[in-house]
Amino acid sequence: MSGSAVARPIRVLLAKPGLDGHDQGAKIVVRALMDAGFEVIYTGLRQTPEQVAHIARDEDVDVVALSSLAGSHLPFCRKLKPLLEAAGLADKLWMIGGNLPAADHAELRSLGFAGVFPTGSKLDDITAFVREKVK
């Protein structure tokens, strides 16, 4: 072995917030992220803001990503932001995808979600965004 350190893969938490019971799209994104070489922790359905923040902290992730189709993304993200900050995760990349009306994109970004990917976003765009933002 050489003396150089091996960089670990980018670690992504992908969570399904609240009562959203639809996860087919999330599973497709998980597979695309894994195929791109990222290590992905998928929470499964019906996560609370507290659970997402706890898992993100405990798993030492680089990216906190949400997949939301149920329309509760703004209240969920408003609750999640202070929890992520309190967990020391303000410097991580926060992203959200799913059924996100254009009228909500600016508020999501103002809450700290740098990546906003509405339904129909290209998987290559999502993985390229992660690569560009996580150094």
N, C-alpha and C positions, 0 to 999 in steps of 0.2 A: 504494500500500500504506500502511496505517496504521502507526503506531509501536508497536502492541501486538504481542507475540510470539504466534505460533500454537503452541498446545500440541500436542505430538506424541501420537499414539494410544498407549494402553496396550499395552505389548509383552509377549506371553505366549509362553513356551516350553512346548510340550507334547511330552513324551517318552514313549516306550514302553520300560519298563525290562526288562532281563534277557532271558530266553528267551521272553518272551511274544510269540507270533506272531499274535495276534488284534488287528487294528487298525480294524475297521469302526466300533466305538463311538468310538474316538479321532478318526477322520475326521469323524464327525457332530459331535462337540464342537468340533473345529477350525472347521468350517463355521459353527456357531452363534456362536462367538467372533468370527469374521471378519464375519458378518452384523451383530453388535452393534457393529462399528466398531473392534475390536481388531486390532492387527498380530500375526499368529501365526507362530511359527517351529515347524514340526513336524519332529521328528528322524527319523521313521520307526522301524522296528523294531530291537530288540535292542541297546539302549544300555546302556553300563556307567555306574556312578555317576560315574566320572571324566569320561566323555564328557558327561554331563548337566551337571555343574558347569562344565566347560570351555566348553561352548556357551552356558550361561546367562551366564557372565561375559563372554565375547567378544561376545555379542549385546546386552549391557546391558539385560536384560529386567527388567520390573517383577514378573512372575509366573513361578514355576517350577511347572509342573503335570505330574503323572504320570498315565498311564492304565494300570492294572494289572489283568489278568484271570487271571494264572497262579498267584497265591497266594504269590509271593515278595516281596510289598510290604514286610513288616516288615524282613527282612534288608537289602533294597535301601535302604530309607529310613534304617536305622541306619548304613549305609556312606555314604550321600549327605549326611547332615546335617553331619558335620565338614568335608566337602569344600566344601559351599556356604558354610559359615562361613569357611573358610580363603580362599575366593575373594572374600570381602567381601560376600556375598549374604544375610547373616543378617537384614537389614532388609527383604528382599523378601517378597512373599506366596508361600507354599508351599501347594500344593494337590495332592490325589490323588483319583482316581475309579476306579471299576471294581468288581471282585469283592472287596469289603472287608467281611468279617464284622463284625457289630456289636461283638463282643468285642475287635476290634483298633482301634476308633476312638479310644479314650482314649490308647493308646500312640502312635498316629499324631499325635494332637494334641500329646502331650508331646514328641515329636520335632521339633515346629515346624510341622507341617502344619495350618494353621488351617482350611483347607477340606477336608472329607472328604465325598465324594459317592459313595455306593454306587450300584451298577447300578440303574437306574430313576429316578435323580434327574432333575428337570426342567431342561431347558436354560436356561430363563429364570431359574431359581434360581441356576445356576452363573454366568451373566453378571451378574446383579444382585449376587451376592456379590463378584465381582471389582470391579465399579464402586464398591461400598460400601467395600471395603478398600483400594483403590489410589487415593490422593489426589494 
